[in-house]
Amino acid sequence: MSILNYAPARHDEPPFLEALDRISTAAKRHGKFVGILVSDGVAAKKTAELYDIIAVGGDVKAISGWMGGHVKAAKAESLPSKRLDYEVLPLPKPDTMFELLARFDKDTDPRKVNLAPGAYRDDNGLIWLLPSVKAATAAIISLPTYEHQYLGIQGHVPFLRQAARLILGDVAVETGHIASLQTSGGTGACHTGAVFLKKFHDVGGDVDVFISNPSWENHHAVFQHADFVTRSYRCYNAKTRSLDFAGMKADVDTARRGSIFVLHVCAHNPTGCDPTDEQWDELSRIFKRKGLYAFLDCAYQGFATGDLVRDKYAVEAFLREGVDMVVAQSFSKIAGLYGERLGALHIPCRSEFAKVRVVEQLKAINRREVSVAPRFGADIMYHVLSDEALKSQWISEVKIMSDRLSDMRRRLVAELQRLNTSCNWEHITKQRGMFSYTGLTAEQSRYMTDECHAYMPPSGRLSVTGLTTSNVEYVARCMDHVVRHT
Ligand SMILES: Cc1ncc(COP(=O)(O)O)c(C=O)c1O
């Protein structure tokens, strides 16, 4: 009974029998056969109901026929439990955002407004096919030699180098040792980054992952799926409707060494509240001092200020400080390449020797999970980023998107002020990027959705891209109405 760390004086001692019972029940629950060795036929008969297999130390031959029948019956009984019965599967929690959008699609009211889109829309409410991306796509398709061939396991390597330049800067790419992997969008980058860290950073199984409260609704799920325990850190002050820097700093400062913090590089989803450059500097110093790991998620580079370089300040600050980091980069919103699932994972390493190992491990994970990333989006974006004229055109298109978002914020606030709504709405213009935390309560957001057909999640998050010059007045009237009447 070494597994029990206990040697019974007699084989019929209750604690001993109870322990056996527990072991056999647990084993059976996991679909195992359980056997016992006894010394005679009487004991064998006694235990026949509890065990699948009974070996008798004495006269085996005399009872082998009897025992054979029992073993067969036990095996037959346990077989059905090994079958996966799909009908007993629990239903996972539905994705609230996708549910909301499905409701919006079904709504036939002519006033309906989608205030929750996750993809950038133009002033006509349409997904914008960026002209630079369109030109690159046309150029690629017209190549007589274009091949729909697999990429290598790491992905489109020249694209990855351009992507790394964009988010980490030219100097880091030229002089640093950046291990990169092409991923399935920003979600894929978060996932593979999480799997990599679980495997190689959380070897003791005691590393916590801290996620901003609130955050992109998928962050907890992605990290939990990689077997991490996730926790929250403060980032938003609901009273001032702005960044809770003191809370954020305190949570970072008290985290255990080695903890991972998922940080939004810019245009925080869902609050639109980012730290200033000075605050990023301060945070990066704390990360360095405390030995924390920065997981920098960047899905909206250029959307906060309209300037791709200014928006990557957080990455620069952490690089400068030499903080251990992973960067997850998405091209969905910033290039309008949603369906192509284009993303990249970058891990700055201290030497070329280390970089080779990191790249090979990332490739090994990728090969097991998806084999290789999709090709077409990487070809398109490589074409954009490697052609100077197309690249500057694309940079100006990112600014067009960011400017439209800022303009819509201003118009909405101007309308609300014109209506003399009792609240102060200035936070909407102070927040940046695609989202704004309006401060509407769950009840008010439900009213907006159910009664005004202006669809928004219970958090009161407004996807500013859902506003257009033709609906902004209506949305302001709805918001004015809900704050006056609820
Ligand atoms: C903060 C954040 N990270 C990652 C993603 C995922 O990006 P992708 O759509 O490229 O998978 C999103 C998308 O909404 C996001 O908001």
The ligand as a Gaussian input file, in Angstrom:
#p B3LYP/6-31G(d) Opt

LIG

0 1
 C       -7.158000      43.668000     -28.002000
 C       -7.360000      42.688000     -29.109000
 N       -6.460000      41.713000     -29.288000
 C       -6.600000      40.809000     -30.258000
 C       -7.673000      40.837000     -31.111000
 C       -7.801000      39.761000     -32.157000
 O       -7.460000      40.183000     -33.423000
 P       -7.769000      39.298000     -34.696000
 O       -9.126000      39.648000     -35.148000
 O       -6.694000      39.683000     -35.667000
 O       -7.651000      37.871000     -34.308000
 C       -8.654000      41.825000     -30.963000
 C       -9.804000      41.844000     -31.841000
 O      -10.826000      42.430000     -31.614000
 C       -8.488000      42.786000     -29.931000
 O       -9.386000      43.743000     -29.730000

